[in-house]
């Protein structure tokens, strides 16, 4: 992918250290980690996301931010960090997975993670992941726990070790901040943008049980709950991916879809209970 100049045609913008000739490289014992953030009209939170990456104590990180032509001041925030992030670009796109694919084409890291614009890496997260990678040299995909924070004040921690069978049933992975070895994309390809919500899940299903993983029971990311991934449409896309890519039995998938929708309808009760617990 050709990186546009700071002010290109059709409103394309870009900046960052890379355009100044400053490149991060893989080092012995300290592989380069690429953090990818896709954002569109995320002015309220994107600075917190950027700061959480800058605060990491792991010394070899590049942060690539792909903005979908925001109109709310997000680009102004990115300009403020021009000398501290590897690369940012702003141009129209077809959604989060299109933005991720753009970043993959220019990412230089041996390990790649995806961090939402309203999410934050917790202190020491990248270093903990690279320690896990060092003790699991064959692993292609590394996961941990994440703290999910709802606007009501309700919080929960999710994440667990898992198997292919659990993944195929639709286990909700702690995907934000998880680490992907570059070779995983070389083997499986990039994200299918026909999936608007679960293309990350669909990509992992392509491995068909041949995915080498490692898990650590450490909380690495704070994720704000909400958005399109918390609507009922996510269940429909998940069912399509399970059948089309994972080879899941259709009848089992439709039963799982029914129970997923039922569980979704009970979410207000869980949040109400969470608010009560916070007030106690």
Number of C-alpha atoms within 10 A of each C-alpha: 8 6 16 16 13 15 12 12 9 8 12 17 19 24 25 24 19 18 18 12 9 11 12 18 16 15 9 7 9 17 18 23 30 27 24 27 25 27 25 22 17 20 20 13 16 25 18 16 18 26 15 18 23 18 12 17 14 19 14 18 26 26 26 26 29 25 27 23 19 17 12 12 12 22 26 13 15 25 15 12 19 19 16 16 23 25 27 28 25 26 19 16 15 11 18 22 22 21 25 20 18 20 26 20 11 14 22 19 23 17 26 27 21 22 26 21 25 21 25 25 26 18 18 16 21 25 17 18 24 20 12 17 22 14 10 15 10 12 19 19 21 24 27 26 24 26 21 18 17 16 11 13 13 18 19 10 15 15 20 18 15 14 13 17 11 11 18 24 16 20 15 12 19 21 19 22 29 24 27 22 19 19 12 20 16 9 10 13 12 19 22 15 18 13 18 18 22 23 20 19 22 22 19 22 24 19 16 14 14 10 16 15 18 21 20 16 13 15 21 25 25 23 23 17 17 12 7 10 13 12 13 14 14 18 22 17 18 22 23 20 23 23 18 15 17 22 14 16 11 14 10 13 18 15 10 16 18 13 12 16 16 11 10 15 11 10 11 10 10 12 17 13 12 17 17 13 11 12 7 5
